[in-house]
Amino acid sequence: MEPLPVPFDPELEALIKEVQEALNGVHQQMVRRKELVKQTKDPAAKATLYDELERLRKERSELQALLNQLVEEAAVSQRTAIDEALARTRWLEQREERWEKKEELIRDRQQ
């Protein structure tokens, strides 16, 4: 039997999607800048493009680190159907124990 993932925090899922979209945007910008570098002959314009590329690399690195952090947080917070069933079983067992103790007290008082 394999555990089935139960959806985790929807806000966290939305954040992950947002960061992924931002990463896609940065990647597209980097591809465009690289193409411009190939086409540009002017050294000053190339230097500007390389600066922009470096800035985009840093931004991509930061976004990737954030994404990794969010995914790790999601994995930790994710609960499986088995976890849910075990928690429910423990709760039922505790409830049954309390009921039995209550019955014992009632019987003791009647005697």
PyRosetta script that sets phi, psi and omega in degrees:
from pyrosetta import init, pose_from_sequence

init()
pose = pose_from_sequence("MEPLPVPFDPELEALIKEVQEALNGVHQQMVRRKELVKQTKDPAAKATLYDELERLRKERSELQALLNQLVEEAAVSQRTAIDEALARTRWLEQREERWEKKEELIRDRQQ")
pose.set_psi(1, 127.6)
pose.set_omega(1, 179.6)
pose.set_phi(2, -103.3)
pose.set_psi(2, 140.9)
pose.set_omega(2, 178.4)
pose.set_phi(3, -67.8)
pose.set_psi(3, 137.3)
pose.set_omega(3, 176.8)
pose.set_phi(4, -98.0)
pose.set_psi(4, 125.6)
pose.set_omega(4, -179.3)
pose.set_phi(5, -64.8)
pose.set_psi(5, 137.5)
pose.set_omega(5, 174.0)
pose.set_phi(6, -100.3)
pose.set_psi(6, 135.6)
pose.set_omega(6, -178.3)
pose.set_phi(7, -52.0)
pose.set_psi(7, 134.1)
pose.set_omega(7, 179.1)
pose.set_phi(8, -92.1)
pose.set_psi(8, -167.7)
pose.set_omega(8, -175.5)
pose.set_phi(9, -49.4)
pose.set_psi(9, 117.6)
pose.set_omega(9, -179.6)
pose.set_phi(10, -62.9)
pose.set_psi(10, -31.5)
pose.set_omega(10, 177.8)
pose.set_phi(11, -65.8)
pose.set_psi(11, -39.6)
pose.set_omega(11, 178.5)
pose.set_phi(12, -65.8)
pose.set_psi(12, -41.2)
pose.set_omega(12, 177.6)
pose.set_phi(13, -61.7)
pose.set_psi(13, -41.2)
pose.set_omega(13, 178.7)
pose.set_phi(14, -65.2)
pose.set_psi(14, -39.9)
pose.set_omega(14, 177.2)
pose.set_phi(15, -62.2)
pose.set_psi(15, -42.6)
pose.set_omega(15, 179.4)
pose.set_phi(16, -61.2)
pose.set_psi(16, -45.2)
pose.set_omega(16, 179.0)
pose.set_phi(17, -62.5)
pose.set_psi(17, -40.6)
pose.set_omega(17, -179.9)
pose.set_phi(18, -62.7)
pose.set_psi(18, -44.1)
pose.set_omega(18, 179.3)
pose.set_phi(19, -66.0)
pose.set_psi(19, -39.2)
pose.set_omega(19, 177.7)
pose.set_phi(20, -62.3)
pose.set_psi(20, -41.9)
pose.set_omega(20, 177.7)
pose.set_phi(21, -63.9)
pose.set_psi(21, -39.7)
pose.set_omega(21, 177.9)
pose.set_phi(22, -63.9)
pose.set_psi(22, -40.5)
pose.set_omega(22, 177.3)
pose.set_phi(23, -62.0)
pose.set_psi(23, -41.2)
pose.set_omega(23, 177.2)
pose.set_phi(24, -61.8)
pose.set_psi(24, -42.1)
pose.set_omega(24, 178.3)
pose.set_phi(25, -62.0)
pose.set_psi(25, -44.2)
pose.set_omega(25, 178.8)
pose.set_phi(26, -63.0)
pose.set_psi(26, -42.0)
pose.set_omega(26, 179.7)
pose.set_phi(27, -61.2)
pose.set_psi(27, -43.9)
pose.set_omega(27, 178.9)
pose.set_phi(28, -61.8)
pose.set_psi(28, -41.7)
pose.set_omega(28, 178.7)
pose.set_phi(29, -63.2)
pose.set_psi(29, -39.7)
pose.set_omega(29, 179.7)
pose.set_phi(30, -64.8)
pose.set_psi(30, -41.4)
pose.set_omega(30, 178.7)
pose.set_phi(31, -62.2)
pose.set_psi(31, -43.6)
pose.set_omega(31, 179.4)
pose.set_phi(32, -62.5)
pose.set_psi(32, -43.7)
pose.set_omega(32, -179.9)
pose.set_phi(33, -64.0)
pose.set_psi(33, -39.7)
pose.set_omega(33, 179.6)
pose.set_phi(34, -63.6)
pose.set_psi(34, -39.3)
pose.set_omega(34, 177.3)
pose.set_phi(35, -65.0)
pose.set_psi(35, -40.9)
pose.set_omega(35, 178.4)
pose.set_phi(36, -64.6)
pose.set_psi(36, -37.9)
pose.set_omega(36, 178.4)
pose.set_phi(37, -60.4)
pose.set_psi(37, -42.6)
pose.set_omega(37, -179.9)
pose.set_phi(38, -63.9)
pose.set_psi(38, -36.2)
pose.set_omega(38, -175.1)
pose.set_phi(39, -86.0)
pose.set_psi(39, -21.8)
pose.set_omega(39, -174.0)
pose.set_phi(40, -83.8)
pose.set_psi(40, 136.3)
pose.set_omega(40, 178.0)
pose.set_phi(41, -101.3)
pose.set_psi(41, -27.2)
pose.set_omega(41, -176.5)
pose.set_phi(42, -70.2)
pose.set_psi(42, 120.7)
pose.set_omega(42, -178.8)
pose.set_phi(43, -61.1)
pose.set_psi(43, -35.8)
pose.set_omega(43, 180.0)
pose.set_phi(44, -67.4)
pose.set_psi(44, -41.7)
pose.set_omega(44, 178.8)
pose.set_phi(45, -66.0)
pose.set_psi(45, -38.7)
pose.set_omega(45, 178.0)
pose.set_phi(46, -64.1)
pose.set_psi(46, -40.9)
pose.set_omega(46, 179.7)
pose.set_phi(47, -62.0)
pose.set_psi(47, -41.6)
pose.set_omega(47, 177.6)
pose.set_phi(48, -62.5)
pose.set_psi(48, -44.0)
pose.set_omega(48, 179.7)
pose.set_phi(49, -64.0)
pose.set_psi(49, -39.8)
pose.set_omega(49, 178.1)
pose.set_phi(50, -65.3)
pose.set_psi(50, -37.1)
pose.set_omega(50, 175.9)
pose.set_phi(51, -62.9)
pose.set_psi(51, -43.5)
pose.set_omega(51, 178.3)
pose.set_phi(52, -63.7)
pose.set_psi(52, -40.0)
pose.set_omega(52, 178.0)
pose.set_phi(53, -62.2)
pose.set_psi(53, -41.9)
pose.set_omega(53, 179.7)
pose.set_phi(54, -64.7)
pose.set_psi(54, -41.9)
pose.set_omega(54, 176.9)
pose.set_phi(55, -61.1)
pose.set_psi(55, -42.0)
pose.set_omega(55, 179.0)
pose.set_phi(56, -66.6)
pose.set_psi(56, -36.0)
pose.set_omega(56, 177.3)
pose.set_phi(57, -63.3)
pose.set_psi(57, -43.3)
pose.set_omega(57, 178.2)
pose.set_phi(58, -62.8)
pose.set_psi(58, -44.2)
pose.set_omega(58, 179.7)
pose.set_phi(59, -63.1)
pose.set_psi(59, -42.2)
pose.set_omega(59, 178.4)
pose.set_phi(60, -61.4)
pose.set_psi(60, -42.2)
pose.set_omega(60, 179.9)
pose.set_phi(61, -62.5)
pose.set_psi(61, -43.6)
pose.set_omega(61, 178.9)
pose.set_phi(62, -64.6)
pose.set_psi(62, -43.5)
pose.set_omega(62, 179.3)
pose.set_phi(63, -64.6)
pose.set_psi(63, -39.3)
pose.set_omega(63, 179.5)
pose.set_phi(64, -64.8)
pose.set_psi(64, -40.8)
pose.set_omega(64, 177.8)
pose.set_phi(65, -63.6)
pose.set_psi(65, -41.9)
pose.set_omega(65, 178.0)
pose.set_phi(66, -63.3)
pose.set_psi(66, -43.9)
pose.set_omega(66, 178.8)
pose.set_phi(67, -60.7)
pose.set_psi(67, -45.5)
pose.set_omega(67, 178.9)
pose.set_phi(68, -59.6)
pose.set_psi(68, -40.8)
pose.set_omega(68, 178.9)
pose.set_phi(69, -63.6)
pose.set_psi(69, -44.3)
pose.set_omega(69, -179.8)
pose.set_phi(70, -66.2)
pose.set_psi(70, -40.2)
pose.set_omega(70, 179.0)
pose.set_phi(71, -65.2)
pose.set_psi(71, -40.5)
pose.set_omega(71, 177.9)
pose.set_phi(72, -63.3)
pose.set_psi(72, -42.6)
pose.set_omega(72, 178.4)
pose.set_phi(73, -63.0)
pose.set_psi(73, -40.2)
pose.set_omega(73, 179.1)
pose.set_phi(74, -64.8)
pose.set_psi(74, -40.5)
pose.set_omega(74, 179.8)
pose.set_phi(75, -64.8)
pose.set_psi(75, -38.5)
pose.set_omega(75, 179.9)
pose.set_phi(76, -68.7)
pose.set_psi(76, -40.2)
pose.set_omega(76, -175.5)
pose.set_phi(77, -83.0)
pose.set_psi(77, -11.6)
pose.set_omega(77, -177.1)
pose.set_phi(78, -69.8)
pose.set_psi(78, 132.9)
pose.set_omega(78, 179.0)
pose.set_phi(79, -114.1)
pose.set_psi(79, 142.3)
pose.set_omega(79, -179.7)
pose.set_phi(80, -97.4)
pose.set_psi(80, 165.4)
pose.set_omega(80, 178.3)
pose.set_phi(81, -61.2)
pose.set_psi(81, -34.8)
pose.set_omega(81, 178.2)
pose.set_phi(82, -65.0)
pose.set_psi(82, -43.0)
pose.set_omega(82, 177.7)
pose.set_phi(83, -59.1)
pose.set_psi(83, -42.9)
pose.set_omega(83, 179.6)
pose.set_phi(84, -63.2)
pose.set_psi(84, -43.2)
pose.set_omega(84, -179.5)
pose.set_phi(85, -65.1)
pose.set_psi(85, -40.5)
pose.set_omega(85, 178.8)
pose.set_phi(86, -64.7)
pose.set_psi(86, -42.0)
pose.set_omega(86, 178.8)
pose.set_phi(87, -63.3)
pose.set_psi(87, -41.9)
pose.set_omega(87, 179.0)
pose.set_phi(88, -64.6)
pose.set_psi(88, -41.3)
pose.set_omega(88, 178.9)
pose.set_phi(89, -62.5)
pose.set_psi(89, -45.2)
pose.set_omega(89, 178.0)
pose.set_phi(90, -60.5)
pose.set_psi(90, -42.5)
pose.set_omega(90, 179.8)
pose.set_phi(91, -62.0)
pose.set_psi(91, -44.2)
pose.set_omega(91, 179.6)
pose.set_phi(92, -64.4)
pose.set_psi(92, -40.0)
pose.set_omega(92, 178.5)
pose.set_phi(93, -62.7)
pose.set_psi(93, -44.4)
pose.set_omega(93, 179.1)
pose.set_phi(94, -63.3)
pose.set_psi(94, -40.6)
pose.set_omega(94, 178.8)
pose.set_phi(95, -63.1)
pose.set_psi(95, -43.0)
pose.set_omega(95, 178.9)
pose.set_phi(96, -63.9)
pose.set_psi(96, -41.4)
pose.set_omega(96, 178.4)
pose.set_phi(97, -61.5)
pose.set_psi(97, -43.9)
pose.set_omega(97, 178.4)
pose.set_phi(98, -62.4)
pose.set_psi(98, -40.0)
pose.set_omega(98, 179.2)
pose.set_phi(99, -63.8)
pose.set_psi(99, -43.3)
pose.set_omega(99, 178.9)
pose.set_phi(100, -63.3)
pose.set_psi(100, -41.8)
pose.set_omega(100, 178.4)
pose.set_phi(101, -63.5)
pose.set_psi(101, -40.9)
pose.set_omega(101, 179.0)
pose.set_phi(102, -62.1)
pose.set_psi(102, -44.0)
pose.set_omega(102, 178.4)
pose.set_phi(103, -62.5)
pose.set_psi(103, -40.6)
pose.set_omega(103, 178.3)
pose.set_phi(104, -60.7)
pose.set_psi(104, -45.3)
pose.set_omega(104, 179.0)
pose.set_phi(105, -61.4)
pose.set_psi(105, -40.4)
pose.set_omega(105, 179.4)
pose.set_phi(106, -64.0)
pose.set_psi(106, -44.2)
pose.set_omega(106, 179.3)
pose.set_phi(107, -63.5)
pose.set_psi(107, -42.0)
pose.set_omega(107, 179.2)
pose.set_phi(108, -62.0)
pose.set_psi(108, -40.0)
pose.set_omega(108, -179.3)
pose.set_phi(109, -68.4)
pose.set_psi(109, -33.5)
pose.set_omega(109, -179.3)
pose.set_phi(110, -73.2)
pose.set_psi(110, -22.1)
pose.set_omega(110, -178.2)
pose.set_phi(111, -86.7)
pose.dump_pdb("model.pdb")
